Amino acid sequence: MSAHDLWLLSPELSVAALGVIVIIADLILEKKTPLIWISVIGLTVPLTFALLLWFNTPDPEIGVFGTVTADRLALFFHFLLIGTTAAVIVASVTYSRKFAGFQGEYLALMLLSVSGMMLLASSRDIITAYLALEVSTLPVAALAAFLRTDRSLEAGLKFLLLSALSSAILLYGLVYLYGVTGTTDIGGILDAISGMSADGGRAFGSSALMLGVVMVIAGFGFKMAVAPFHMWVPDVYEGAPTPIVAFLSIASKSAAFAIVLRILYTALGSNDLAADWSVLLAILAAITMTAGNLLALTQRNIKRMLGYSTVAHAGYLLVGLAAVAANSDSEGFIAGPQGVLFYLVAYAFTNLAVFFAIIAITNKTGSDLISGFAGMARRAPFMSVLLALGLLSLLGIPPTAGFLGKIFVFSAAVDSGLAWLAVVGVINSVVSAFYYLRVVRTMFLDEPENDERVTADIPVWAATMTASAGLLIFGIAPSSLLEFARHAVSGVVT
Amino acid sequence: MFEGWLSIIVFLPAAAALVIALFLRDDARVRWFAIGATVLNLVLIVITYIGFDRAAGGVQMIDRYEDWIPVEGLRAEYLLGIDGLSAPMLLLTGLLSAVAAFASWRITHRVREYFIWLLVLQTAVLGVFTALDFLLFFIFWEIELIPMFMLISIWGSGRSQYSAMKFVIFTLAGSAFMLVGILALFLSTGVDTFAMVSIPAEGIVGIPEKVAGSDLLIPAGVIWFLLFAAFAVKMPLWPFHSWLPDAHTDAPTAVSIMLAGVLLKMGGYGLLRVSVGMFQETNGFKVQDVAWLLAVLAVISIIYGAIVTIRQTDLKRLIAFSSVSHMGFVVLGVSSIVGVGGKVTDAGLNGAALQMVTHGTITGLLFLTVGLVYDRAHTRYIPDLGGLAVRLPLIAVAMLIAGLASLGLPGLSGFVAEISVFLGTYEVWKWLTVIGAFGVVLAAGYILWMMQRTFFGPHNERFDDLEDANFLDMVPVVALVISIVAIGVYPKIVTEVFKVGISELVRI
């Protein structure tokens, strides 16, 4: 490993190092609250490295024997992941008292998981990607069980078992890719495949390749929470600590989308192949959106409802992934992946706002049931408005970032000949109005249980404000973020 | 006018809402502030309307920020402007917004929130009528949903939560189709603009010009129906009307005024601007091809709406169903776009546009007076009323004027619009027009019968201690009566501007 490799991996390494520092500090410090501030302030180091890399590497640089890159796509996700983690940690200040004495482990596990996710976004080798996935997944299983209640333990165990299963499927798919192409390098796979096409045939035929693609998508589908691999989502969301749910629904999902985007658009991005898997993704997207929204309709627990909502949103994101250049008229068509990146950021701000507002409210009321939010507009007017704003963004009502995110992925779908999928998507948005607006209605209309004011702690309050401001800003003036997303994807799409 | 003028008009109510949210605590002060803001906005809008250059025509008072969404593949602008079609709609919105603010005088439940939502609603509607970028139009169209949802469900009566959700779902379903239609239109080869009209002065070539003679991404007919679905739900046209009676019956008075007066007109405006304005020269499918369908649906709406109206026993529900009937006249007028022998007489289209304004003011006045009656008698159930005219002469007179205008009495505004629609469509659809004209006869029936059962008839002792409208109640009533009489006697104040807009809209 050369100094250059260290430089390319500096964001990942510094996050992992931060995790270790937090564990050591945990041993030394009597009070645990400073650990949170150590983590948050410490996260500025990887952020600085990522910024330096962004400005210093005009071309995608490759290191560690070609297995890792610090290109724009990877850095885009580094910013997203670091920001999300910092916000989640800040919002855990009060919540983490529920597991007093273990805050150090809680933070360290989260940081280690993030370092895996960042590596996942950087990897350009399928074996590295697999390892990174495992690094990111295992700490989350422990975190899900952190409350040590029955439900929480069940959540952790379920997550662990199902992620092991999905990893096996993923690995099997990766083996197929390797078997057909003879390489694990993502760029190499592309070359191998296009070479084979030129020779007039592929080893084992393209069906073997497609089998590999299907299993890779199924394996990552677990992390993306795509139906029918979403079975773990509601139970884990219900049982796990709320900040970890926010972390799972945003960071974990984003990282999975990062690597899927890279594998599909680079390794398997040749036009004839893309035309094939885009059909697969389109069908998955339709199933995922519909399943998520229909199942969310009847939920009484707000975390469970948001679990199904996150499934629905994975479906909307898949719409953007399915919009490939192969089916579009225009040269250099990147509206699909560009829309996906915008959507991910919009979704991150939105979901953070929603979960933080829920944390702020449930810290005081102690109930995750939707009925527990009755009349909250009178008990916590400001938080209720922010929560309503977040829910409207999830529903896709302007002027929020969620609305524009949907516009971008749906327009990409229409442009690449998937108008039917866009229709399914917008109809699904209508269905989702039922359950999002039901929460809004409960907060603003129903009689409160009592008149006791619910006040938020300053850190949670600040984190919610920041997330809400982001979802409004990108909903009104999206141009800078779109430009950023365009830079990020332009190097990856073949 | 300077650049930014229209933006000020559109966002002034929202800014007022923000001030209320942040600074005002006292209910009385909130009321006065909201009323002041809407009246000020009305003044600005009247200035705008007078300042609109009828001789020059075209799009005026343009507000433009080109780099709103500047990415490749989805280039949307922030583009506001008014032309002959939107200027009167802006005036209508300004007038009814002020009326609605006055009519909210008696709201005592969660006053601050109420006025905040009402003002946000006004910004959304003003945005719809001034936005000339299709995506921006859609955004304002969607923003309007949330204030309406809140206003109906919190301050409504009866099954208000059910009605509010029904309203949202119907409208969202319609706009979902519209969104796909907009995207398909925009992404068609050779279109790549969201501009809804051409503005030569700004170098903007709009969708109507670009789609002329070119093939679209998906068949033009499909796109037309996708867009039409949203407008048909909003207007509402039979068979998409079932949300309207529920929403109206359960909404508070001022919200009914906004809903009937301006929100339904968004549908009519969209029909004219988009369904007619953009699809006259498209390849493979033209709006003229489905003019028969518009005419048939319009006549069904008129007759069905009128017959159902006769049977109603709730005053608000009655007026709501009469709206279905009256909005049918708008569509009937629009259906004359097919013309005779390749020539379109613009009487039908002008009548349709005028009908939107007249129905807005007349129905606004009807809901306003029903609200005044309900505040006093505490019932809207017609068989329980009767003999009210003795105790409430002012309200009775106001409602009588609105009713007579609604049934098309010459000298009041409804007559001008309806006769113009019939003149325009008779040459095109003889029999359908004749059938549709029966709607006016039925209107005379249900209005007069309703008046007779509500205000006249035997003396009713239960209502002996009711007090007639006071000065504050009468301010919005008088404003609407003046506008109804003014348009009835001298329709040119509105038609002159509409003529300019319609002549630019018709391209064949």
Chai-1 contact restraints between the chains, C-beta under 6 A:
chainA,res_idxA,chainB,res_idxB,connection_type,confidence,min_distance_angstrom,max_distance_angstrom,comment,restraint_id
A,A335,B,G73,contact,1.0,0.0,6.0,A-B,restraint_1
A,I397,B,E142,contact,1.0,0.0,6.0,A-B,restraint_2
A,P398,B,I139,contact,1.0,0.0,6.0,A-B,restraint_3
A,P398,B,E142,contact,1.0,0.0,6.0,A-B,restraint_4
A,P398,B,I143,contact,1.0,0.0,6.0,A-B,restraint_5
A,S411,B,L74,contact,1.0,0.0,6.0,A-B,restraint_6
A,S411,B,L183,contact,1.0,0.0,6.0,A-B,restraint_7
A,V414,B,L183,contact,1.0,0.0,6.0,A-B,restraint_8
A,V414,B,A184,contact,1.0,0.0,6.0,A-B,restraint_9
A,V414,B,L187,contact,1.0,0.0,6.0,A-B,restraint_10
A,D415,B,L187,contact,1.0,0.0,6.0,A-B,restraint_11
A,A419,B,I218,contact,1.0,0.0,6.0,A-B,restraint_12
A,A422,B,V180,contact,1.0,0.0,6.0,A-B,restraint_13
A,V423,B,V180,contact,1.0,0.0,6.0,A-B,restraint_14
A,V426,B,A176,contact,1.0,0.0,6.0,A-B,restraint_15
A,V426,B,L179,contact,1.0,0.0,6.0,A-B,restraint_16
A,V426,B,V180,contact,1.0,0.0,6.0,A-B,restraint_17
A,I427,B,A176,contact,1.0,0.0,6.0,A-B,restraint_18
A,V430,B,L172,contact,1.0,0.0,6.0,A-B,restraint_19
A,V430,B,A173,contact,1.0,0.0,6.0,A-B,restraint_20
A,V430,B,A176,contact,1.0,0.0,6.0,A-B,restraint_21
A,A433,B,V168,contact,1.0,0.0,6.0,A-B,restraint_22
A,A433,B,L172,contact,1.0,0.0,6.0,A-B,restraint_23
A,L445,B,S153,contact,1.0,0.0,6.0,A-B,restraint_24
A,L445,B,I154,contact,1.0,0.0,6.0,A-B,restraint_25
A,P478,B,I69,contact,1.0,0.0,6.0,A-B,restraint_26
A,S479,B,P70,contact,1.0,0.0,6.0,A-B,restraint_27
A,L482,B,V71,contact,1.0,0.0,6.0,A-B,restraint_28
